C-alpha cells in the first residue's frame, strides 16, 4: 500500500504584502482616508461657523436688522442666519476689524446683511451695516446716526 500524502497548499507567487485580496483592502483604506478628510473639513467649517455666529458684530447686525421696520415688513422676523457667512473677523486685544456678508432668511423671504466694522479700545463701530433683499439690487442702510457708534464688547 502506498502511503497517503497530505496535499500541500502553495502560496501563489506575486501576492505581495496584502495577499490575494488586496483590492478590497486598498478600497477600504481609501474609504477610511476619505472619511477622515471629510470629517476634518466638516470640523473646520464647524469651527469657522461657530466663530462667526458667536461674535458681537454678527449678533448685533442680526439684532439691528430685526429691529428695522422695513426688514420686518419685507421678510419678517425672526431672522435665521445662513450656515457660514462670507468674510472675516480679525481681533487683536482691544482692536479689530470685521467684514461680513450674512445670508438671512425670514418667514417671508431672504436677504443678505453686509457689514464693515472696526474695534478700537474694546468698542465696535459699524461703518457699513446694510441689507439687500433677494431679487433687488439696492441696499437698505441699517445705520442711523445714533446707532453707528458701537458698544463695548469682546
C-alpha positions as CSV (number, residue, x, y, z in Angstrom):
1,X,0.0,0.0,0.0
2,X,1.1,3.4,-0.8
3,X,1.3,6.0,1.9
4,X,-1.3,8.6,1.7
5,X,0.4,12.0,1.3
6,X,-1.2,15.2,2.5
7,X,-1.8,17.7,-0.2
8,X,0.4,20.8,0.0
9,X,-1.1,24.3,-0.2
10,X,1.2,26.5,-2.2
11,X,1.3,30.2,-1.9
12,X,0.7,32.0,-5.2
13,X,3.6,34.0,-6.4
14,X,3.3,37.7,-6.6
15,X,0.8,38.1,-3.8
16,X,2.8,40.8,-2.1
17,X,2.2,42.2,1.3
18,X,-1.7,42.3,1.1
19,X,-2.2,38.8,-0.2
20,X,-4.7,37.6,-2.7
21,X,-7.5,40.1,-1.7
22,X,-5.5,43.3,-1.9
23,X,-8.2,45.0,-3.9
24,X,-10.8,45.2,-1.1
25,X,-8.2,46.2,1.4
26,X,-7.0,49.1,-0.7
27,X,-10.6,50.2,-1.3
28,X,-11.2,50.1,2.5
29,X,-8.1,52.1,3.1
30,X,-9.2,54.7,0.5
31,X,-12.7,54.9,2.1
32,X,-11.2,55.4,5.6
33,X,-8.9,58.2,4.3
34,X,-11.8,59.9,2.5
35,X,-14.0,59.7,5.7
36,X,-11.2,61.2,7.8
37,X,-10.7,64.0,5.2
38,X,-14.5,64.7,5.2
39,X,-14.5,64.8,9.0
40,X,-11.6,67.2,9.1
41,X,-13.2,69.6,6.5
42,X,-16.5,69.4,8.4
43,X,-14.8,70.2,11.7
44,X,-13.0,73.2,10.1
45,X,-16.3,74.6,8.7
46,X,-18.0,74.0,12.1
47,X,-15.3,75.9,13.9
48,X,-15.5,78.8,11.4
49,X,-19.3,78.9,11.6
50,X,-19.2,78.8,15.4
51,X,-16.7,81.7,15.5
52,X,-18.8,83.9,13.2
53,X,-22.1,83.1,14.9
54,X,-20.8,83.9,18.4
55,X,-19.2,87.2,17.5
56,X,-20.5,90.5,18.8
57,X,-20.7,92.1,15.3
58,X,-22.6,89.2,13.8
59,X,-25.2,89.1,16.5
60,X,-25.5,92.9,16.6
61,X,-26.0,93.0,12.8
62,X,-28.8,90.4,13.1
63,X,-30.4,92.3,16.0
64,X,-30.4,95.6,14.3
65,X,-31.9,94.1,11.1
66,X,-34.7,92.6,13.2
67,X,-35.5,96.0,14.7
68,X,-35.7,97.7,11.4
69,X,-39.4,98.3,10.3
70,X,-38.6,97.8,6.6
71,X,-36.9,94.5,7.2
72,X,-39.8,93.3,9.4
73,X,-42.4,94.3,6.7
74,X,-40.4,92.7,3.8
75,X,-39.1,89.4,5.2
76,X,-40.4,89.2,8.8
77,X,-38.8,88.1,11.9
78,X,-37.1,86.2,13.4
79,X,-34.2,86.1,11.0
80,X,-32.3,82.9,10.7
81,X,-28.7,83.3,9.6
82,X,-27.2,81.1,7.0
83,X,-24.7,78.4,8.0
84,X,-21.5,80.1,7.0
85,X,-21.3,83.8,6.3
86,X,-18.6,85.2,4.0
87,X,-15.9,87.5,5.2
88,X,-13.5,87.8,8.1
89,X,-13.1,88.9,11.7
90,X,-9.7,89.8,13.0
91,X,-9.3,90.7,16.6
92,X,-6.1,91.5,18.4
93,X,-6.6,92.6,22.0
94,X,-8.8,95.7,22.2
95,X,-8.7,96.3,18.4
96,X,-10.0,94.5,15.4
97,X,-11.8,94.6,12.1
98,X,-14.8,92.7,10.6
99,X,-16.2,92.5,7.1
100,X,-19.1,90.0,6.5
101,X,-21.9,89.2,4.2
102,X,-24.5,87.2,6.2
103,X,-27.3,85.4,4.3
104,X,-30.5,85.5,6.3
105,X,-34.0,84.0,6.0
106,X,-37.2,85.4,7.4
107,X,-40.7,83.9,7.4
108,X,-41.5,85.8,4.1
109,X,-38.2,86.0,2.3
110,X,-34.4,86.1,2.1
111,X,-31.8,88.8,2.2
112,X,-28.1,89.4,2.8
113,X,-26.7,91.6,5.5
114,X,-23.4,93.3,4.8
115,X,-21.2,94.9,7.4
116,X,-17.9,96.6,7.9
117,X,-16.9,97.3,11.5
118,X,-13.8,98.2,13.5
119,X,-12.9,97.7,17.1
120,X,-10.9,100.3,19.0
121,X,-10.3,100.4,22.7
122,X,-12.6,97.5,23.1
123,X,-15.6,99.1,21.3
124,X,-17.0,98.0,18.0
125,X,-18.1,100.7,15.5
126,X,-20.0,99.9,12.3
127,X,-19.0,101.9,9.2
128,X,-21.3,99.9,7.0
129,X,-24.4,97.9,8.0
130,X,-26.9,97.3,5.2
131,X,-29.3,94.7,3.9
132,X,-30.2,93.7,0.3
133,X,-33.5,91.8,-0.2
134,X,-33.5,88.8,-2.6
135,X,-34.3,89.9,-6.1
136,X,-33.3,93.5,-5.6
137,X,-30.0,95.3,-6.3
138,X,-30.5,98.2,-3.8
139,X,-29.0,98.0,-0.3
140,X,-31.0,99.4,2.6
141,X,-28.9,101.2,5.2
142,X,-29.5,99.9,8.7
143,X,-27.4,102.5,10.4
144,X,-28.7,105.8,11.7
145,X,-26.6,108.4,13.4
146,X,-27.4,107.2,16.9
147,X,-26.5,103.5,16.1
148,X,-23.3,103.9,14.2
149,X,-21.3,104.2,17.4
150,X,-20.7,100.8,18.9
151,X,-20.8,99.3,22.3
152,X,-18.0,97.8,24.3
153,X,-17.9,94.1,23.5
154,X,-15.4,91.3,23.5
